[in-house]
Amino acid sequence: MPQQSLWNRNFILCVCNNLFLFTYYFALLTILPVYIMQELGGTVKQAGLALTLFLVSSIAVRPFSGLIVERLGKAFSFRASASLFVCFAFSYLWVDSMWSLLAIRFIHGIWFSILTTVTVPIAHDFIPEQRKGEGMGYFVMSTNLAVVFGPLIALSVVQYSSFNDLFVLLTVLISLGLIFSWLIPITESVSLQVSGTKERVGLSWYDIIELKAVPIGLIALLTAFAYSSIMSFIATYTESKALLAYTSLFFVVFAVSMILVRPWVGKIYDSRGASAVIYPSFLCFALGLVLVSIVNSPWMLWLSAVLIGMGYGSLFPCFQTVAIQSVPKQRMGHAISTFFTLFDLGMAVGSVVIGLVIAHLGFQTTYLICAAIVLLTLCIYKFKVAKTTRRVSEA
């Protein structure tokens, strides 16, 4: 049961586990293309394939992750997927060909999908009821911090040591997360404990999709689509502006601005509801994208990072909290899997489509289009989703 204090032992373990998991994920995401081309003699296309295979298996399994958690239980799903994820982390130490790496990446994505689905309802259980928005904000912030820590660790280690040393360090890091998963006391929902009396045969849409999480999931999809322009193309864009040397600080400023507003954002969510956070966050995000489109100096780049950190950095935890608060506890796994399926699709499709738009219209016009998409998403949220969100917040 959740304790009165937000920063209780179990919640801290959940946050650390999530931080280590995503630090590992983003470190590999950053360094694998370099490793493939330098150590395995691969091509840029093969590097892209290695990254894509991980996402393909993750997205393919994601709709079923909630069902897996429901049928096997949170404790078993969490510890089993964490154990298998760590086992495959060790396998990178013995990669000797491109094909073995591709196979590992594909299978690794399966366990990542289940693991990231089950960690959210587990962390949610240790947050006091009156501080759900604030608590989930801090939990998601650990993911955003990993966006900075992962690439920083990967690039720093490779600069002064070998790829093998980096894989050893990352394996140790993710193994600590596995230890944390066994230290967290996990209680199952009542429905799971009595489910043996009434088992459904076969699969239905109810087993795969949580309809109540679809509206906010679609809002997250559109938001992720716009954000993919930053995640995938900001380095290429700043290089064309002769600002690449300042880009590493972009994500640092992003993280710092997000951390600074996090306490206020969480408290506003809990006291005034989700929309009180979502509306200004959308506007900050859109303004940040507009600023990116006209950037011509380091300070403009960093100012855009502040706005995007305050905007997008506040939106994602709000969306996730709304998704899990819209359903009973026994359906949280389904809500999270539905939410992440739509969010992942937004990021994946966005990276491809925005790349094509950039090729035809250029960076500046593309970033303005993304800002317009954010404002359009704000309107869709206001007229189609906000009423439902308000009822969830008041429940």
C-alpha positions in Angstrom: 0.0 0.0 0.0 1.2 3.6 -0.7 2.7 5.4 2.2 2.0 9.0 3.2 5.4 10.2 2.2 5.9 10.5 -1.6 9.6 9.7 -1.4 9.2 6.4 0.4 11.7 3.6 0.1 9.8 1.6 -2.5 9.0 4.6 -4.7 12.7 5.5 -4.7 13.6 2.0 -5.8 11.1 2.2 -8.6 12.5 5.6 -9.8 16.1 4.3 -9.7 15.1 1.1 -11.5 13.5 3.2 -14.3 16.4 5.6 -14.4 18.9 2.8 -14.9 16.7 1.0 -17.5 16.3 4.1 -19.7 19.9 5.2 -19.2 20.9 1.8 -20.6 18.4 2.2 -23.4 19.5 5.7 -24.5 23.2 4.9 -24.1 22.8 2.0 -26.6 20.6 4.0 -28.9 23.4 6.6 -29.1 26.4 4.4 -29.5 25.3 1.3 -31.5 25.5 3.0 -34.9 29.1 4.0 -34.1 29.9 0.5 -32.8 28.3 -1.2 -35.9 30.3 0.9 -38.3 33.6 0.9 -36.5 33.8 -2.5 -34.9 31.5 -4.7 -37.1 32.3 -3.0 -40.4 28.6 -2.4 -41.0 26.9 0.3 -43.0 24.6 3.2 -42.0 21.6 1.2 -43.3 22.6 -1.8 -41.0 22.9 0.6 -38.1 19.4 1.9 -38.7 18.2 -1.7 -39.0 19.6 -2.6 -35.6 17.8 0.4 -34.0 14.6 -0.3 -36.0 14.4 -4.0 -35.1 14.4 -3.2 -31.4 11.4 -0.8 -31.9 9.6 -3.2 -34.2 9.6 -6.0 -31.7 8.8 -3.6 -28.8 5.8 -2.1 -30.7 4.6 -5.5 -31.9 4.5 -6.9 -28.3 3.3 -3.7 -26.7 -0.5 -4.2 -27.3 -0.2 -7.6 -25.6 1.9 -6.4 -22.6 -1.1 -5.4 -20.6 -2.6 -8.9 -21.1 0.7 -10.5 -20.1 0.8 -8.5 -16.9 -2.8 -9.3 -16.1 -2.4 -13.0 -16.7 1.0 -13.6 -15.1 0.8 -10.9 -12.4 2.9 -7.8 -11.8 5.5 -9.4 -9.7 6.3 -12.3 -12.1 6.1 -10.1 -15.2 8.3 -7.5 -13.7 11.1 -9.8 -12.4 11.0 -12.2 -15.3 11.2 -9.5 -17.9 13.9 -7.7 -16.0 15.9 -10.9 -15.6 15.6 -11.7 -19.3 16.5 -8.1 -20.3 19.6 -8.3 -18.2 20.6 -11.7 -19.7 20.5 -10.2 -23.2 22.4 -7.2 -22.0 25.3 -9.6 -21.2 25.0 -11.0 -24.7 26.4 -7.8 -26.2 29.7 -8.7 -24.7 30.0 -11.7 -27.1 28.6 -10.2 -30.3 30.9 -11.2 -33.2 28.8 -10.5 -36.2 26.2 -8.2 -37.6 23.6 -11.0 -37.7 24.0 -11.9 -34.0 23.6 -8.3 -33.0 20.4 -7.9 -35.1 19.0 -11.1 -33.4 19.8 -9.8 -30.0 18.3 -6.4 -30.7 15.0 -8.0 -31.9 14.6 -10.2 -28.9 15.8 -7.5 -26.5 12.9 -5.3 -27.6 10.4 -7.9 -26.5 11.5 -7.8 -22.9 11.8 -4.0 -23.0 8.2 -3.7 -24.0 6.9 -5.8 -21.1 9.3 -4.3 -18.6 8.4 -0.7 -19.4 4.7 -1.6 -19.3 4.7 -3.2 -15.8 7.0 -0.7 -14.1 4.4 2.1 -14.3 1.5 0.5 -12.3 4.1 -0.8 -9.8 5.4 2.7 -9.1 1.9 4.0 -9.1 1.0 1.7 -6.2 3.6 3.5 -3.9 2.4 7.0 -4.6 -0.1 8.5 -2.1 -3.5 9.0 -3.6 -3.5 12.8 -3.2 -0.1 13.1 -4.9 -0.5 10.9 -8.0 0.2 13.7 -10.5 3.3 14.9 -8.6 4.6 11.3 -8.1 4.1 10.2 -11.7 5.7 13.4 -12.8 8.9 12.5 -10.9 8.8 8.9 -12.0 8.6 10.0 -15.7 11.3 12.6 -15.1 13.7 9.7 -14.5 13.1 8.7 -18.1 13.8 12.2 -19.3 17.0 12.4 -17.2 18.1 9.2 -18.9 17.9 11.0 -22.2 20.8 13.1 -20.9 22.7 10.5 -18.8 22.6 7.7 -21.4 24.3 9.5 -24.3 26.7 11.3 -21.9 27.9 8.0 -20.4 28.2 6.3 -23.7 30.1 9.0 -25.5 32.4 9.7 -22.6 33.4 6.1 -22.0 34.0 5.4 -25.7 36.1 8.5 -26.0 38.6 7.3 -23.3 38.1 3.5 -23.4 36.7 0.7 -25.6 33.2 -0.4 -26.6 33.6 -3.6 -24.6 34.3 -1.6 -21.5 31.2 0.5 -22.2 29.1 -2.7 -22.5 30.5 -4.0 -19.2 29.6 -0.7 -17.5 26.1 -0.7 -18.9 25.5 -4.3 -18.0 26.5 -3.5 -14.4 24.2 -0.6 -14.4 21.2 -2.6 -15.7 22.0 -5.4 -13.2 21.6 -2.9 -10.4 18.2 -2.2 -11.7 17.5 -6.0 -11.6 18.5 -6.1 -7.9 16.1 -3.2 -7.2 13.3 -5.2 -8.9 13.7 -8.0 -6.3 13.8 -5.5 -3.4 10.4 -3.9 -4.3 7.4 -5.6 -2.5 4.7 -6.0 -5.1 1.1 -6.7 -4.4 -1.3 -8.1 -7.0 -4.7 -6.6 -7.7 -7.7 -8.4 -6.2 -9.0 -9.3 -9.7 -5.9 -11.2 -10.4 -6.1 -13.1 -7.2 -9.6 -14.4 -7.9 -9.3 -14.7 -11.7 -8.9 -18.4 -11.5 -12.6 -18.8 -10.9 -13.5 -17.2 -14.2 -11.0 -17.5 -17.1 -11.9 -16.2 -20.5 -11.0 -18.4 -23.5 -9.4 -16.8 -26.5 -8.5 -13.2 -27.1 -10.7 -10.2 -27.6 -10.1 -6.5 -28.1 -10.7 -6.1 -24.4 -7.5 -8.1 -23.8 -5.4 -6.0 -26.0 -6.7 -2.4 -25.9 -8.0 -0.3 -23.1 -10.6 2.0 -24.8 -10.6 4.5 -22.0 -6.9 5.2 -22.6 -7.2 5.7 -26.4 -8.3 9.4 -26.4 -5.3 10.6 -24.3 -3.1 8.0 -26.1 -4.0 9.6 -29.5 -3.1 13.1 -28.1 0.2 11.6 -27.0 0.7 10.1 -30.5 0.3 13.5 -32.1 2.6 15.1 -29.5 5.2 12.4 -30.0 5.0 12.9 -33.7 5.9 16.5 -33.3 8.6 15.8 -30.7 10.3 13.2 -33.1 11.5 16.3 -35.1 13.6 17.2 -32.1 14.7 13.7 -31.1 15.7 12.6 -34.5 16.8 15.7 -36.4 18.0 18.4 -34.0 21.6 17.4 -34.4 21.4 17.4 -38.2 19.6 20.7 -38.2 22.1 22.4 -35.9 25.0 21.1 -38.0 23.5 22.9 -41.0 23.4 26.0 -38.8 27.0 25.6 -37.6 25.7 25.1 -34.1 26.5 21.3 -33.7 29.1 22.0 -30.9 26.3 23.5 -28.8 23.8 20.7 -29.3 25.0 18.5 -26.5 24.0 21.2 -24.1 20.5 21.3 -25.6 19.3 18.2 -23.8 21.1 19.2 -20.6 19.2 22.5 -20.6 16.1 20.5 -21.5 16.5 18.3 -18.5 17.4 21.1 -16.1 14.3 23.2 -17.1 12.1 20.1 -16.7 13.5 19.4 -13.2 13.0 23.0 -12.1 9.3 23.1 -13.0 8.5 19.5 -11.9 7.5 20.3 -8.3 5.1 23.0 -9.4 3.7 21.0 -12.3 2.9 18.0 -10.1 1.2 20.2 -7.4 -0.9 22.1 -10.0 -2.0 18.8 -11.5 -3.1 17.4 -8.2 -4.8 20.6 -7.0 -6.3 22.0 -10.2 -6.5 19.0 -12.6 -4.6 17.9 -15.7 -5.8 20.6 -18.0 -4.3 23.3 -15.9 -0.9 21.8 -16.8 -1.6 20.6 -20.3 -2.8 23.9 -21.8 0.3 26.0 -20.9 2.6 23.1 -21.6 1.3 22.8 -25.2 1.8 26.5 -25.7 5.4 26.3 -24.4 6.1 23.3 -26.6 4.8 25.1 -29.7 6.7 28.3 -28.9 9.9 26.2 -28.5 9.4 24.6 -31.9 8.9 28.0 -33.5 12.1 29.3 -31.9 14.0 26.2 -33.2 12.8 27.0 -36.7 14.5 30.5 -36.6 17.5 29.6 -34.4 20.7 31.3 -35.4 22.7 31.4 -32.2 23.6 29.2 -29.2 21.4 31.2 -26.8 18.4 30.8 -29.1 19.0 27.1 -29.2 19.2 26.8 -25.4 16.1 29.0 -24.9 14.2 26.7 -27.2 15.4 23.8 -25.0 14.0 25.6 -21.9 10.6 26.0 -23.6 10.5 22.5 -24.9 11.7 21.1 -21.6 8.9 23.0 -19.8 6.4 22.1 -22.4 6.9 18.6 -23.7 8.7 17.6 -20.5 5.5 18.4 -18.6 3.0 16.9 -21.1 4.2 13.3 -21.2 3.9 12.6 -17.4 0.5 14.3 -17.4 -0.7 12.2 -20.3 0.5 9.0 -18.7 -1.1 9.9 -15.3 -4.4 10.6 -17.0 -4.2 7.2 -18.8 -3.7 5.2 -15.6 -6.2 7.2 -13.6 -8.9 6.6 -16.2 -9.1 2.9 -15.4 -9.5 0.6 -12.4 -6.2 -0.7 -10.9 -6.6 -4.1 -12.5 -6.7 -2.5 -15.9 -3.6 -0.3 -15.4 -1.3 -2.6 -17.4 -3.7 -2.5 -20.4 -4.0 1.3 -20.1 -0.2 1.7 -20.1 0.3 -0.7 -23.0 -2.4 1.0 -25.0 -0.9 4.4 -24.2 2.7 3.4 -25.0 1.6 1.6 -28.2 0.1 4.9 -29.5 3.0 7.0 -28.2 5.7 4.7 -29.8 3.8 4.8 -33.1 3.8 8.6 -33.0 7.6 8.6 -32.5 8.3 5.9 -35.1 6.0 7.3 -37.8 7.1 10.8 -37.0 10.8 10.0 -37.5 10.0 8.7 -41.0 7.4 11.2 -42.1 9.2 14.3 -40.8 12.4 13.1 -42.5 10.5 13.1 -45.8 9.0 16.5 -45.1 12.5 17.9 -44.3 13.8 16.5 -47.6 11.1 18.4 -49.5 10.5 21.5 -47.5 13.6 22.0 -45.4 14.2 22.2 -41.7 12.7 25.6 -40.9 9.3 25.0 -42.6 9.2 21.5 -41.0 9.6 22.8 -37.5 6.9 25.4 -38.1 4.6 22.6 -39.3 5.4 20.7 -36.1 4.5 23.8 -34.0 1.2 23.9 -35.9 0.6 20.2 -35.2 1.1 20.9 -31.5 -1.4 23.8 -31.6 -3.9 21.6 -33.5 -3.4 18.8 -30.9 -4.2 21.4 -28.2 -7.5 22.2 -29.9 -8.3 18.5 -30.3 -7.6 18.0 -26.6 -9.7 20.9 -25.6 -12.8 19.9 -27.6 -12.6 16.1 -27.6 -10.6 15.0 -24.5 -10.6 17.7 -21.8 -14.1 16.9 -20.5 -13.1 13.3 -19.9 -9.9 14.3 -18.3 -11.7 16.6 -16.0 -14.0 13.8 -14.8 -10.9 11.6 -14.2 -9.2 14.3 -12.1 -12.4 14.8 -10.1 -12.9 11.1 -9.5 
